[in-house]
Amino acid sequence: MKVSVVRKKAGQVKADLRIIAVALAGETSGAVAELTDNERAAVERRAKKTGFKAKPGSKMLVQTETGDIILVGIGKKKDTEAYRRAASRAAAAAAATHAKSAAFCLGSAAGAAKFVEPVIEGFRLNAYTYDKYKSKRAGDDAPKVEAFIVAGSGLPAGAAATKIVSRMGAIIDAVFLARDLINETSSVKTPNYLVKTAKGIAKGTGLSCQVWQGARLEKERMNGIIAVSAGSMEPGAFIKMVYKPGRKARGVVAVVGKGITFDSGGLSLKPAKSMEWMKQDMSGAAAVLGVMKAVAALKPNVEVRGYIAAAENMPGERAQKPGDVITYRNGKTAEVLNTDAEGRLVLADALCVASEDKPDCIVDLATLTGACMVALGIRIAGVLGNNQKLINDLIKNGEATGERLWQLPLPDDYKADIKSGIADMQNIGSGWGGTITAALFLEAFVGDTKWAHLDIAGPAFAEKPLPYMPRGGTGFGIRALLSYIESL
């Protein structure tokens, strides 16, 4: 899809479908007023005849002699997320009308330029499909939008417009990479598949990529990955990727991802229903790979280090057993009471290494607890950590990108719930506050480093389509993290 930003009014743009976002009580104002006289009259007649009101989610298609026009309601809240969702609905409308070219018309209002990036995001992210295993792929016969234009008389032009398009292309490519990885089957997507993907990203981009497997994992005492992988035919892996800017970095950010490529629960076997979507248990790792691919293209003046702990959790004959104790490279010990609480066991290894490398901060992403889904649902991730400024900054950037985060507490007195009788900690608590106790477990491996933990169990995978998120992997966290990194 070719994307462009042009400095034109709605009536001057040529496209099969023109899209205009309208607010309540302003259905025929804004960019509608910039249509030609005949087009505006057609829109006004249609709105009057149908009683169209610009409530969120509403749409009205108007056919004119100069092409189709669709009005998309955004309600009263004219923020970036409203425009992102409006563009997402417009993408579906473009496909339904068989449009080969579509233009989103922003009008000439002051501040319209801030909606350019959200509009590109919403339109392109909604157009994602994963049909690798379909005998007849969705794209074989389905109409495709070949050109998408964002238009407005006050928008950037020339090099500034090209820069926006290029930046959004890099971000969306990163999200699509993560979605493809999450949606891939676990029979294909082994830990070694993640290794090959990381090496492929690093090749030719200037990123470094280091991999520890087999004997190297033992030498480095990556005992969480080793323990969780023990029941699988697929060996685990630790991946470290580094991006360094061409000039002195303004800071160093470490991003850490949980990479459980399939989670059966191990000997603490999950029910069959709970295994159906466990190919997505590596969504944190997918987000890290997406971030690293994007920073190689965006080239922020920040050093970014990506760490992935990859393993397959299976109940094989050599699987770890409830009651086993893991000794980590930082000397901490953990009693494994439930082998289905394995994500924290492998993340502990990666957090140890990340903290040893002394970054300015660490952010980890993991589909860690069902408890977080109970608390926050499927559209909001939990954030916990040891530094309030870092947490506040992540929440702010999540809000700006539509990737919402909600802070949960990290109280010291809850540590008693994961105190073990024979080791420093146990990997599960009493059953209450599971998101908090899981984060407290992770906190033991970050030392004094500023750290935030994103529990993305809910928003990492959409079991039904959501705004600009078709069913399947979402790539949640990539856009918020990139926004944070670029803000430093």
C-alpha positions in Angstrom: 0.0 0.0 0.0 1.4 3.4 -1.0 0.9 6.0 1.6 1.2 9.7 1.1 0.4 13.0 3.0 -0.8 15.9 0.8 -1.6 19.5 1.5 -5.1 19.6 -0.2 -8.7 20.3 0.7 -11.3 17.5 0.7 -12.8 18.9 -2.6 -9.4 18.8 -4.3 -8.4 15.2 -3.6 -8.9 12.5 -6.2 -9.6 9.0 -4.8 -12.2 6.2 -5.1 -13.2 6.8 -1.5 -12.8 9.9 0.5 -13.2 9.6 4.3 -14.1 12.4 6.7 -14.2 12.0 10.5 -17.1 14.1 12.0 -18.0 14.9 15.5 -21.4 15.1 17.1 -23.2 18.4 16.3 -20.7 19.0 13.5 -21.8 16.4 11.0 -21.7 18.9 8.1 -18.8 21.1 9.2 -15.1 20.7 9.2 -13.7 18.9 6.1 -17.3 18.4 4.8 -17.4 22.2 4.3 -14.3 21.9 2.0 -16.0 19.6 -0.5 -17.3 21.0 -3.7 -20.7 22.5 -3.7 -22.4 19.5 -5.3 -20.6 17.0 -3.0 -21.5 19.0 0.1 -25.1 19.2 -1.0 -25.2 15.5 -1.5 -23.8 14.8 1.9 -26.2 17.2 3.6 -29.2 15.6 1.8 -28.1 12.1 2.8 -27.5 13.1 6.4 -30.9 14.8 6.7 -32.7 11.8 5.1 -31.0 9.2 7.3 -30.9 11.3 10.5 -27.2 10.6 10.7 -25.5 11.4 14.0 -21.8 11.2 14.4 -21.7 8.8 17.4 -18.6 6.7 17.8 -18.7 3.8 15.4 -21.4 5.3 13.1 -20.8 5.5 9.3 -22.7 7.1 6.4 -21.8 6.4 2.8 -22.7 9.0 0.1 -22.3 8.2 -3.6 -21.6 11.3 -5.7 -20.7 11.8 -9.4 -17.1 12.4 -8.4 -16.8 9.3 -6.2 -17.8 7.8 -2.9 -17.6 9.8 0.4 -18.0 8.2 3.8 -18.6 10.0 7.0 -17.2 8.3 10.1 -18.5 9.4 13.5 -16.1 10.1 16.4 -18.6 11.4 19.0 -17.5 14.3 21.2 -13.9 13.2 22.0 -11.6 14.5 19.2 -8.4 12.8 20.4 -5.8 10.8 18.5 -7.4 7.4 19.5 -10.8 8.6 18.1 -9.2 9.3 14.8 -7.2 6.0 14.9 -10.4 4.1 15.4 -12.2 6.1 12.7 -9.5 5.3 10.2 -9.8 1.6 11.2 -13.5 1.6 10.4 -12.7 3.5 7.1 -10.3 0.7 6.1 -13.1 -1.8 6.4 -15.4 0.5 4.4 -12.8 0.9 1.7 -12.5 -2.9 1.3 -16.3 -3.2 1.2 -16.6 -0.6 -1.6 -13.8 -2.1 -3.6 -11.8 1.1 -3.5 -8.3 1.0 -4.9 -7.5 4.4 -3.6 -8.7 6.0 -0.3 -8.2 9.5 1.1 -8.7 10.5 4.7 -9.6 14.2 4.7 -8.6 16.1 7.9 -9.7 19.6 7.0 -8.0 22.9 7.8 -8.7 23.1 11.5 -5.7 24.1 13.7 -3.9 21.1 15.1 -5.1 18.7 12.3 -1.5 17.7 11.7 -1.4 15.8 15.0 -3.9 13.3 13.6 -1.9 12.3 10.6 0.1 9.5 12.3 -2.9 8.0 14.2 -4.9 8.0 10.9 -2.2 6.1 9.1 -1.9 3.7 12.0 -5.6 3.0 12.2 -6.0 2.4 8.5 -3.0 0.3 7.9 -3.2 -1.8 11.1 -6.8 -2.7 10.3 -5.7 -4.0 6.9 -3.5 -6.7 8.4 -4.4 -10.3 7.6 -2.8 -13.6 8.5 -3.9 -16.2 5.9 -0.7 -18.4 5.6 -2.6 -21.6 6.3 -5.8 -20.8 4.2 -6.2 -23.0 1.1 -7.6 -19.8 -0.5 -5.9 -16.7 0.9 -8.0 -13.7 1.7 -5.9 -11.6 -0.6 -6.4 -13.7 -3.7 -9.7 -12.2 -4.8 -10.4 -9.5 -2.1 -10.1 -5.9 -3.3 -7.1 -4.1 -1.9 -6.5 -0.4 -1.3 -3.4 0.3 -3.3 -3.0 4.0 -2.4 -3.9 5.7 0.9 -3.8 9.5 1.2 -4.0 11.7 4.2 -5.2 15.1 3.1 -5.6 18.5 4.7 -4.8 22.1 3.8 -2.6 22.6 6.9 -0.6 19.3 6.8 3.1 18.9 6.4 4.5 18.7 2.8 7.7 17.7 1.1 10.4 16.2 3.2 8.4 16.6 6.4 5.5 14.5 4.9 8.0 11.9 3.6 9.5 11.6 7.0 6.1 10.9 8.6 5.3 8.2 6.1 8.7 6.6 6.5 8.4 6.6 10.3 4.9 5.1 10.3 6.0 2.5 7.8 8.8 1.3 10.1 6.5 1.2 13.1 3.7 -0.7 11.3 6.2 -3.1 9.8 7.4 -3.9 13.3 3.8 -4.5 14.5 3.1 -6.8 11.5 6.3 -8.7 12.3 5.1 -9.3 15.8 1.6 -10.3 14.7 3.0 -12.8 12.2 5.2 -14.3 14.9 2.4 -14.6 17.4 0.0 -16.1 14.8 2.5 -18.7 13.6 1.9 -22.2 14.8 4.0 -23.5 17.7 5.2 -26.5 15.7 7.0 -24.0 13.4 7.7 -21.3 16.0 10.2 -23.0 18.2 12.8 -21.1 20.3 15.2 -21.7 17.5 12.7 -20.0 15.1 12.9 -16.9 17.3 16.7 -17.1 17.2 16.7 -17.2 13.4 14.2 -14.3 13.3 16.5 -12.2 15.5 19.5 -13.0 13.4 17.6 -12.1 10.3 16.6 -8.7 11.8 20.2 -8.0 12.8 21.7 -8.9 9.5 22.5 -5.8 7.5 20.9 -3.4 10.0 23.8 -2.6 12.2 22.3 -4.4 15.2 24.4 -6.9 17.1 22.8 -10.3 18.0 24.2 -12.7 20.6 22.6 -16.1 21.2 23.2 -18.5 24.1 22.0 -22.1 23.6 23.0 -25.6 25.0 26.3 -25.6 26.9 26.4 -21.8 26.8 23.2 -21.6 28.8 24.7 -24.0 31.4 27.9 -22.0 31.5 26.0 -18.8 32.0 23.8 -20.4 34.7 20.6 -19.5 32.8 18.9 -22.1 35.0 15.3 -20.8 34.5 15.4 -21.3 30.8 17.1 -24.7 31.3 14.5 -25.9 33.8 11.5 -24.8 31.8 12.9 -26.3 28.6 13.7 -29.7 30.2 10.5 -31.4 29.3 10.7 -30.4 25.6 12.4 -31.8 22.6 13.1 -28.1 21.6 16.1 -26.6 23.4 15.7 -23.2 24.9 17.6 -20.0 24.0 18.6 -16.6 25.3 18.8 -13.8 22.7 20.4 -10.4 23.2 20.2 -7.7 20.5 21.7 -4.2 20.7 21.1 -1.0 18.7 23.7 1.8 19.2 23.1 5.2 17.7 25.8 6.8 15.5 26.4 9.6 18.1 26.5 9.8 21.8 23.3 8.2 23.2 20.9 10.2 25.4 20.2 7.0 27.4 20.2 3.3 27.5 16.9 1.3 27.5 16.6 -2.4 28.0 13.5 -4.2 26.8 13.0 -7.8 27.9 10.4 -10.3 26.5 9.0 -13.6 27.6 9.4 -16.1 24.8 7.4 -19.2 25.7 6.7 -20.5 22.2 4.1 -23.0 23.6 2.8 -23.4 27.1 1.3 -26.7 27.9 1.7 -26.0 31.6 4.4 -28.6 32.0 3.6 -31.3 34.5 1.1 -28.9 36.1 -0.9 -29.5 32.8 -3.3 -26.9 31.6 -6.9 -28.0 30.6 -7.3 -28.4 26.9 -9.4 -25.3 26.5 -6.6 -23.2 28.1 -4.0 -24.5 25.6 -5.9 -23.3 22.5 -4.2 -19.9 22.3 -0.9 -20.8 24.0 1.1 -20.2 20.8 0.7 -16.5 21.8 2.7 -17.0 25.1 5.7 -15.5 23.3 4.0 -12.1 22.6 6.5 -10.3 24.9 9.4 -11.7 22.8 7.5 -10.8 19.6 7.2 -7.2 20.9 10.9 -7.0 21.7 11.8 -8.3 18.1 9.4 -5.7 16.7 11.0 -2.9 18.8 14.5 -3.9 17.7 13.5 -4.0 14.0 11.9 -0.6 14.3 14.8 1.2 16.1 17.2 -0.1 13.4 15.1 1.9 10.9 14.1 4.9 13.0 17.6 5.4 14.5 16.7 7.2 17.7 19.5 8.8 19.7 19.0 6.2 22.4 20.8 2.8 22.9 18.3 0.0 22.9 19.0 -3.5 24.1 16.6 -6.3 23.6 16.7 -9.5 25.7 14.5 -12.6 25.0 14.2 -15.7 27.1 12.8 -18.4 24.8 11.6 -21.9 25.9 8.9 -24.4 25.2 7.0 -25.6 28.3 6.2 -29.3 27.9 5.5 -32.3 30.2 8.2 -34.6 28.8 10.0 -37.3 30.7 12.8 -34.9 31.8 10.4 -32.0 32.8 10.9 -30.1 35.9 8.7 -31.2 38.8 6.7 -29.3 41.4 9.0 -29.0 44.4 12.2 -28.5 42.4 14.4 -25.5 43.2 16.2 -23.3 40.7 19.3 -21.4 41.6 19.8 -18.3 39.5 22.9 -16.6 38.3 22.4 -13.8 40.9 22.3 -16.3 43.7 18.6 -16.2 44.3 16.7 -19.5 44.7 13.1 -20.3 43.7 11.0 -23.2 44.6 8.8 -24.3 41.7 5.4 -25.3 43.1 3.5 -24.9 39.8 5.3 -25.6 36.5 2.5 -23.5 34.7 3.9 -20.4 36.3 6.9 -20.7 34.0 7.1 -17.3 32.4 8.6 -15.6 35.5 11.1 -18.4 35.7 12.6 -17.7 32.3 12.2 -13.9 32.6 14.3 -14.0 35.8 17.3 -15.1 33.7 16.9 -12.3 31.2 16.3 -9.7 33.9 19.5 -10.8 35.6 21.6 -10.3 32.5 19.8 -7.0 31.6 20.5 -5.6 35.0 24.1 -6.7 35.0 24.6 -4.7 31.8 23.6 -1.6 33.7 21.0 0.2 31.5 19.3 3.3 32.6 16.0 1.4 32.8 14.5 -2.0 32.1 11.0 -2.6 30.7 9.8 -6.2 30.4 6.7 -7.4 28.5 5.0 -10.7 29.3 1.7 -12.6 28.9 2.2 -13.4 32.6 -1.0 -13.8 34.5 -4.7 -14.5 33.9 -5.2 -12.4 37.1 -4.3 -9.3 35.1 -7.1 -10.1 32.6 -9.5 -10.6 35.4 -8.6 -7.1 36.8 -8.2 -5.1 33.6 -9.9 -7.1 30.8 -8.6 -7.5 27.2 -7.7 -4.0 26.1 -5.6 -2.7 29.0 -2.2 -4.0 30.3 -1.0 -3.8 33.8 2.1 -1.9 34.7 4.1 -2.4 37.9 7.6 -1.4 38.9 10.1 0.3 41.2 10.3 3.7 39.6 7.2 6.0 39.5 8.6 8.3 36.8 9.3 5.4 34.5 5.8 4.1 35.1 4.2 7.5 34.5 6.2 8.0 31.2 5.1 4.6 30.0 1.4 5.3 30.8 1.6 8.6 29.1 3.1 7.1 25.9 0.6 4.3 26.0 -2.2 6.7 26.2 -0.8 8.6 23.2 -0.6 5.4 21.1 -3.8 3.8 22.1 -2.0 1.1 24.1 -3.4 1.7 27.5 -1.6 0.8 30.7 -3.0 0.8 34.3 -0.7 0.8 37.3 -1.1 -1.8 40.0 0.7 -1.6 43.3 3.8 -3.4 44.3 3.6 -3.6 48.1 6.5 -5.2 50.0 4.2 -6.9 52.5 2.8 -9.1 49.7 6.3 -10.7 49.4 5.3 -12.9 52.3 2.8 -14.6 49.9 5.7 -16.0 47.8 8.0 -16.8 50.7 9.2 -20.4 50.4 10.0 -22.8 53.3 13.1 -24.2 51.5 14.2 -21.5 49.1 14.3 -17.7 48.9 11.0 -17.6 47.0 8.3 -19.8 45.5 6.9 -19.2 42.0 3.2 -18.9 43.0 1.3 -17.2 45.8 -1.9 -18.1 47.6 -4.1 -17.4 44.6 -5.0 -13.8 45.4 -3.3 -10.8 43.8 -1.5 -13.0 41.3 -0.4 -10.2 39.0 1.3 -8.5 42.0 3.0 -11.5 43.4 4.3 -12.4 39.9 5.8 -8.9 39.6 7.3 -9.2 43.1 9.0 -12.4 42.0 10.5 -10.6 39.0 11.6 -7.6 41.1 14.1 -9.9 42.8 16.2 -10.0 39.6 16.5 -6.4 38.6 18.7 -5.1 41.5 18.7 -1.4 41.8 17.9 -0.7 38.1 14.8 1.3 37.3 12.3 -1.2 36.1 8.7 -1.5 34.9 6.9 -4.8 34.2 4.1 -4.8 31.6 1.7 -7.7 32.0 0.1 -7.9 28.5 -1.9 -11.1 29.0 -5.1 -9.4 28.0 -4.3 -7.2 25.0 -1.6 -9.4 23.4 -4.1 -11.5 21.6 -7.6 -10.7 20.3 -9.9 -13.6 20.2 -12.3 -11.5 18.2 -11.7 -8.4 16.0 -11.2 -5.1 17.8 -10.6 -1.6 16.4 -7.5 -1.8 14.1 -6.7 -5.3 15.6 -8.0 -8.2 13.5 -8.4 -11.5 15.4 -5.1 -12.9 16.5 -1.8 -11.4 17.7 -1.9 -7.7 18.2 1.7 -6.6 18.6 0.7 -4.8 21.8 3.4 -2.7 23.4 5.6 -1.9 20.4 4.1 1.5 19.6 4.0 2.6 23.2 7.7 1.6 23.8 8.8 3.2 20.6 7.0 6.4 21.5 8.7 6.3 25.0 12.2 5.6 23.4 11.8 8.5 21.0 10.7 10.8 23.8 14.0 10.5 25.7 
